[in-house]
Amino acid sequence: QLQASGGGLVQAGGSLRLSCAASGRTFSRYTVGWFRQAPGKDREFVAAIRYNGATYYADSVKDRFAISRDNAKNTVILQMNSLKPEDTAIYYCAADSSLILSSIRLSSQYNYWGQGTQVTVSS
């Protein structure tokens, strides 16, 4: 089970820190991804971190967002800086234990999902 939290309302240029907490699984073995969905748009990949700590980002957030994990706390963090109005969306965390590298950016390949947390960036 995954629980996403940390969303909220922030002005453009501000920061937010999203958390994805897992229970009931050996989280350290999982690839964890963050996806987002804005109204009227498809769900899109934001960032992911593999079991070995390797990280991957969408071009639109690279250099502004950072994903990290604390396996001892069964938590993955998405630090979002320099937020823009176009970052407004519901953010979801997802996890899977058997993703191949080429599937990391595909939401359809993740088996476990959190409930989503709203991020709103005002201009």
Backbone as a ProteinNet text record, in pm:
[ID]
protein_1_A
[PRIMARY]
QLQASGGGLVQAGGSLRLSCAASGRTFSRYTVGWFRQAPGKDREFVAAIRYNGATYYADSVKDRFAISRDNAKNTVILQMNSLKPEDTAIYYCAADSSLILSSIRLSSQYNYWGQGTQVTVSS
[TERTIARY]
84.6	0	88.5	53	130.2	45.9	109.7	41.8	122	62.9	127.7	78.5	169.9	133	227.1	192.6	280.1	236.9	127.3	80.8	25	-5.7	-61	-60.7	-84.3	-87.3	39.3	107.3	231.6	240.1	309.2	329.2	439.4	433.1	537	673.7	770	903.4	923.5	815.8	824.4	860	854.8	894.8	790.8	785.2	705.5	782.6	751.8	817.4	710.7	705.1	608.4	671.9	592.7	638.7	550.8	614.2	542.8	586.4	494.3	525.3	462.2	539.2	491.8	476.6	381	363.2	340	386.4	357.2	447.3	550.4	638.4	783.1	872.5	1015	1042.1	1024.8	1025.2	1156.3	1265.2	1397.5	1415.6	1338	1353.3	1271.5	1193.9	1099.9	1152.9	1116.8	1128.2	1006.1	1029.3	920.5	918.4	802.8	788.7	686.2	702.3	601.6	544.8	414.5	343.8	250.2	205.4	110.3	5.4	-109.4	-218.1	-288.1	-283.6	-352.5	-491.4	-585.1	-720.2	-720.6	-787.7	-798.3	-676.7	-577.7	-454.2	-429.1	-345.7	-306.8	-209.8	-205.4	-107.8	31.9	125.7	259.9	365.4	473.5	587.7	655.3	697	769.8	912.2	922.6	1053.7	1041.5	1154.9	1156.6	1291.8	1292.2	1415.6	1412.9	1521.9	1530.9	1582.9	1582.4	1627.4	1773	1851.3	1994.1	2022.4	1916.4	1934.1	1943.5	1945.2	1949.7	1820.8	1835	1719.3	1695.3	1569.8	1528	1424	1430.8	1341.8	1283.5	1165	1110.4	1188.4	1202.5	1277.7	1218.9	1087.2	1019.7	1050.8	1102.7	1129.7	1277.5	1353.4	1495.3	1559.1	1645.3	1715.8	1628.7	1499.7	1413.4	1363.7	1342.5	1291.7	1403.2	1393.3	1489.4	1416.1	1440.1	1378.7	1484.2	1445	1537	1457.5	1529.4	1459.6	1530.3	1450.5	1501.6	1442.8	1520.3	1468.2	1438.7	1512.8	1488.3	1350.2	1303	1171.7	1065.4	1104.4	1009.2	943.4	1025.5	972.9	1053.6	983.3	1046.9	1001.5	1095.2	1070	1085.2	994.9	1009.4	1018.8	1138.1	1160.3	1138.8	1045.1	1010.1	1044.1	1135.4	1179.9	1145.7	1151	1124.6	995.3	892.1	765.5	704.6	637.6	573.6	423.9	342.8	199.1	169.4	250.4	228.2	261	314.9	336	209.1	106.5	-19.3	-81.1	-109	-163.2	-185.9	-249.4	-251.1	-128.6	-51.5	70.3	46.8	87.4	70.9	207.2	222.3	339.2	296.8	389.2	363.5	487.6	469.9	583.4	565.8	678.2	677	812.3	811.3	934.7	1003.1	938.4	994.9	1002.1	1015.2	1024.5	1159.1	1156.4	1281.7	1306.5	1429.9	1469.7	1385.1	1355.5	1281.5	1135.8	1086.9	947.3	927.7	1035.1	1027.4	934.7	925.6	845.4	701.3	663.9	530.7	441.9	338.2	250.3	181.3	157.2	86.6	166.7	296.9	383.6	396.1	338.4	345.5	221.8	242.2	130.4	68.4	141.7	93.2	90.7	-20.3	-40.9	-89.8	-44	-99	-221.2	-282.4	-409.9	-397.9	-280.7	-263.2	-268.1	-191.9	-192.1	-190.7	-275.4	-292.2	-179.6	-121.6	-23.4	-79.3	-89.7	-139.9	-37.2	6.3	105.4	38.8	32.8	-30.6	71.9	26	117.8	123.8
-118.9	0	124.3	221.3	343.7	462.3	555.7	676.2	797	878.9	1001.1	1118.2	1209.9	1327.6	1442.1	1560.5	1675.7	1778.9	1752.7	1849.8	1974	2073.9	2196.9	2305.7	2427.9	2546.5	2627.1	2662.7	2737.2	2836.2	2944.6	3042.3	2995.5	3045	3013.1	3050.3	2961.3	2980.1	2915.2	2871	2807.8	2660.9	2596.3	2455.9	2376.4	2249.2	2153.8	2023.2	1947.3	1818.1	1711.5	1623.4	1514.8	1389.4	1315.1	1189.2	1074.8	961.6	838	734.7	696.5	600.8	466.6	361	226.5	144.7	55.9	-36.6	-176.2	-273.7	-410.9	-472.4	-400	-455.4	-421.5	-497	-463.9	-358.5	-236.7	-123.2	-108.2	-146.8	-122.8	-195.6	-298	-375.2	-317.1	-215.4	-165	-41.4	-31.9	94.2	177.4	302.8	392.7	510.6	536.6	647	748.7	869.7	974.2	1009	1017.9	1058.3	1172.6	1246.3	1353.3	1359.7	1411.1	1424.5	1557.1	1641.2	1769.2	1751.2	1839.3	1828	1824.8	1724.4	1714.4	1659.5	1617.4	1566.4	1423	1355.8	1219.6	1221.2	1111.6	1097.1	1091.9	1164.9	1170.4	1139.1	1086.1	1051.5	1177.7	1173.4	1285.9	1243.5	1139.9	1094.9	952.8	885.7	750.3	722.9	630.8	588.4	436.5	374.9	228.7	181.1	49	-10.3	25.2	49.9	78.2	228.5	309.7	453.2	531.1	464.4	535.9	615.7	737.6	825.9	865.2	894.7	928.4	1039.6	1133.6	1249	1279.3	1335.4	1393.6	1519.8	1550.6	1669.2	1796.4	1797.3	1918.6	1950.3	1851.9	1876.2	1859.9	1813.8	1792.3	1923.1	1916.4	2031.6	2112.1	2077.1	2144.9	2048.8	1922.2	1822.2	1723.7	1665.8	1563.2	1452.6	1328.9	1214.3	1141.8	1097.3	1025	923.5	831.5	730.4	708	672.9	634.3	496.9	393.8	257.8	220.1	277.1	247.6	296.2	402.8	458.5	418.6	337	296	416.1	515.4	641.4	686.1	740.7	807.7	953.1	1041.9	1186.1	1244.8	1334.4	1414.8	1560.5	1615.5	1756.5	1837.8	1930.5	2008.8	2154.8	2207.3	2346.4	2424.3	2555	2642.9	2602.8	2584.3	2536	2637.8	2583.7	2664.4	2632.4	2724.6	2694.9	2566.8	2535.9	2414	2286.7	2298.6	2181.2	2144.2	2226.7	2199.3	2070	1979.3	1847.5	1768.2	1654	1555.8	1467.6	1452.9	1373.5	1238	1133.8	997.5	930.4	851.7	765.7	623	551	414.9	331.3	201.5	114.2	-19.1	-78.4	-212.1	-277.4	-407.3	-479.3	-540.4	-535.8	-609.5	-527.8	-396.7	-312.1	-325.5	-335.2	-324.7	-177.7	-145.6	-5.1	68.2	2	67.8	96.6	41.9	59.9	161	216.5	303.1	421.4	473.1	593.6	561.9	435.2	393.1	363.4	443.1	424.5	288.4	235.3	107.3	-9.7	10.6	-98.2	-105.9	-10.9	-9.8	-78.1	-166.7	-243.1	-181.2	-98.1	-44.2	108	165	309.3	367.3	490.2	567	643.9	718.8	782.7	918.2	976	1105.7	1220.8	1324.1	1445	1565	1663.8	1778.3	1879.7	1921	2029.6	2141.5	2260.3	2376.1	2488.1	2536.3	2643.1	2766.3	2872.2	2994.9	3087.2	3162.6	3252.8	3389.3
0	0	0	-86.2	-97.6	-53.6	14.1	60.8	17.6	-71.1	-117.1	-33.8	-2	76.1	42.6	90.4	76.8	-25.2	-95.9	-193	-126.4	-208.7	-155.2	-259.3	-211.6	-297.5	-273.8	-382.5	-370.7	-486	-464.4	-571.3	-666	-787.7	-884.8	-828.6	-851	-797	-661.5	-600.8	-470.2	-476.9	-360.3	-348.6	-271.4	-302.7	-226.9	-217.5	-114.6	-93.4	-79.6	-176.9	-174.9	-116.1	-41.5	16	-31.2	-51	-85	17.5	103.7	209.1	176	198.8	167.2	293.7	291	402.7	347.2	423.1	388.6	283.5	240.5	137.3	167.8	107.9	115.2	9.7	50.6	-40.6	-114.9	-52.5	-110.6	-243.4	-268.9	-391.4	-507.5	-480.2	-578.4	-651.8	-777.4	-848.3	-810.5	-776.4	-739.7	-836.5	-888.2	-983.1	-935.7	-983.2	-964.2	-1101.3	-1105.6	-1226	-1188.4	-1287.4	-1260	-1369.8	-1330.4	-1426.8	-1404.8	-1506.3	-1503.2	-1564.3	-1531.1	-1585.7	-1738.4	-1793.5	-1938.3	-2008.3	-1930.4	-1991.1	-1946.2	-2020.9	-1984.4	-1867	-1797.5	-1689.9	-1751.7	-1692.6	-1748.6	-1643.1	-1691.9	-1607.4	-1556.5	-1429.9	-1371.2	-1334.8	-1252.6	-1205.8	-1152.9	-1146.2	-1090.4	-1027.8	-933.1	-869.6	-858.6	-901.3	-897.4	-762.4	-744.8	-619.3	-589.2	-695	-676.4	-664.4	-660.8	-644.6	-773.7	-887.3	-1014.8	-1033.7	-1083.4	-1097.2	-1242.4	-1271.1	-1407.1	-1397.9	-1492	-1487	-1624.5	-1622.7	-1744.3	-1776.3	-1901.8	-1942.3	-1882.2	-1863.6	-1816.1	-1670.3	-1594.6	-1452.5	-1417.1	-1512.8	-1486.6	-1440.3	-1344.4	-1285.7	-1190	-1178.1	-1081.1	-972.7	-1010.6	-917.6	-882.8	-764.4	-723.4	-649.9	-691.3	-626.5	-544.8	-427.5	-340.7	-260	-196.4	-117.6	14.5	113.7	244.8	273.2	242.8	254.7	400.4	491.6	632.3	675.8	613	646.3	544.8	446.1	341.8	274.7	241.9	188.4	67.9	-30.4	-143.2	-143.1	-163.4	-159.6	-299.3	-334.4	-455.5	-412.5	-419.8	-387.4	-514	-508.2	-625.8	-600.7	-678.1	-665.3	-791.8	-780.3	-895.5	-966.6	-889	-944.7	-1040.1	-1141.2	-1243.5	-1246	-1295.5	-1303.9	-1382.2	-1481	-1559	-1482.7	-1362.2	-1276.8	-1200.2	-1210.5	-1141.3	-1191.1	-1097.5	-1133.1	-1005.3	-1020.1	-912.4	-932.8	-827.6	-833.6	-767.3	-836.9	-789.1	-777.2	-671.8	-667.1	-701	-758.7	-802.2	-779.7	-767.1	-740.4	-811.7	-840.5	-899.1	-874.7	-863	-830.4	-951.2	-1066.7	-1179.4	-1307.8	-1292.9	-1411.9	-1478.6	-1609.4	-1682.8	-1712.5	-1742.3	-1755.5	-1859.8	-1968.6	-2076.6	-2039.8	-1929.3	-1889.7	-1777.3	-1729.1	-1610.2	-1630.5	-1751.4	-1777.1	-1815.3	-1813.5	-1857.7	-1737.4	-1719.2	-1603.1	-1605.6	-1722.9	-1734.4	-1678.8	-1658.1	-1612.8	-1461.4	-1390.3	-1244.5	-1186.3	-1091.7	-1036.2	-911.2	-841.6	-714.5	-720.5	-675.8	-685.6	-554.6	-526.6	-416.7	-463.1	-372.2	-400	-466.9	-474.7	-537.5	-438.5	-468.4	-387.7	-481.9	-451.2	-541.2	-521.2	-631.7	-632.2	-719.7	-663.1	-736.2	-726.5	-842.2	-847.7	-908.2	-831.9	-879.3	-942.9	-1041.6	-1113.2	-1048
[MASK]
+++++++++++++++++++++++++++++++++++++++++++++++++++++++++++++++++++++++++++++++++++++++++++++++++++++++++++++++++++++++++++

